[in-house]
Amino acid sequence: MRATSSFSEIYLYRPHVDMRKSINGLSQIVAEELKQNPCEGGLFVFISRDRATLKTLSWDNSGFALWRKRLEKEKFHWLKSTLEDSLAISYEQLDLLLSGLDIEKVKPHEKLSFQVFS
């Protein structure tokens, strides 16, 4: 898979997906349900019903790329707090998700800005 920073956007598709779907089926979900063009540089992330398998779909200017990760013991933490079918996430959030963390609960430190230094 390309470096995640090379994608224009990263989208999580919230509803579970039949993992027998491959490039054609997943690109159809992107086009018909998300109303997006799967060939415009985005990375689309899909989850299985049991949340143990995750697939990503992307376009790399010469064809589709499909990546799959199956957890052997744990489950992916998937979004629950939004009613939307998809959510744009950051590169950092994708990395946290793939590392097994719940991206809805992980909060970064507050950004600080100082004018005076002593």
N, C-alpha and C positions, 0 to 999 in steps of 0.2 A: 504494500500500500504506500502511496506517496506520503510525504510529510503532511501532517494535518494542516499546517499553515499555508499550504498551497491551494486549499479549497476556498471558494468564495464565501460559502456558508456551510454550517453543519446543522442538519435537521434531525431531530428525533421524531419518529412516527410513533405516537403513543399506543394505539390499539395493537394487540398482538397479531402476528402474521404467521401463516402456515409456512414453516421453514422448508417445505418442498418447493416453494416458489424460488425461481432463479432470476436471472437478469430480466427476462421478458415480463414475468409477473410482477416483480418489484418496480420496474420502470413504469409499468401500467398504473400501479398504486400512486407513484409520484405524479404522473401526468393527470390521472382522473380524480384522485381523491385530494391530493395536495395542490392541484392546479399549478404545478411547476414543470418546467422543462428539465428532464433529467440530464440533458446534455449541456447545461449551462455552468458547470463547474462546482456544483454543490456536492456535499457528501450526505447521503441519506442513511439513517441508522434505524434498523428494525429489530424487534424482539420477538421471541417465541412465546407461546402460551405459558410454558413452565418457567420462563425467564432464565433459562440456563443457556440459551443460544442467542447470539446476536449476529446480525449480518449488516454489512455496509455496502452501499452501491454508489459508484461514482463513474464519471466519464473522464477520460484522460486524453481527449483530442483524437484518438485513433480507435477507441472502442471502450466498452464498459469494463469496469473492474468490480469484482465481487469478492468480498472478504468475509470470513465466517470465524467466530470464536465460540467454542462450546466449553462451558465450565463443567468440571468433573464432579465438584462437590457443592459449591455454593450457588447462589442465584444473583443475577444482576439486580441492582436497586433501580427500579423504573419509576418514572414520574407518576405522581398521583394527584398533585395539587392543581393541575390545569385541566380545563374542560376542552381545550383545543385538541385537534387530532395531531398537530405537530408543534414543535417548539424549536426555535433556533437556539443553539448553545455555542459556547466558546470552545476553543481548542483545549483549554485547561479543563473545562468540564468534561469533555470527551475522555481526556486522559484519566481523570478521577473516576469516571464511570467504568472504564476498562480496567482500572486498578481495584475495583470492588467497592468504591465509596459511594455513598448516597449524595448525589449532587444537590439535592434539595436541602440537605442538612449541613453541608460543608459551607462555612462562611469564611471569606478571607479576612485578614486583619484590616482594621480601618486604615484608610490612606491618610497619612499625616502630611501637613505642610507647615513649615515654620518660616517666619520672617526674621526672627532675631536668634542669633546663636551666641552662647556665652562660653 
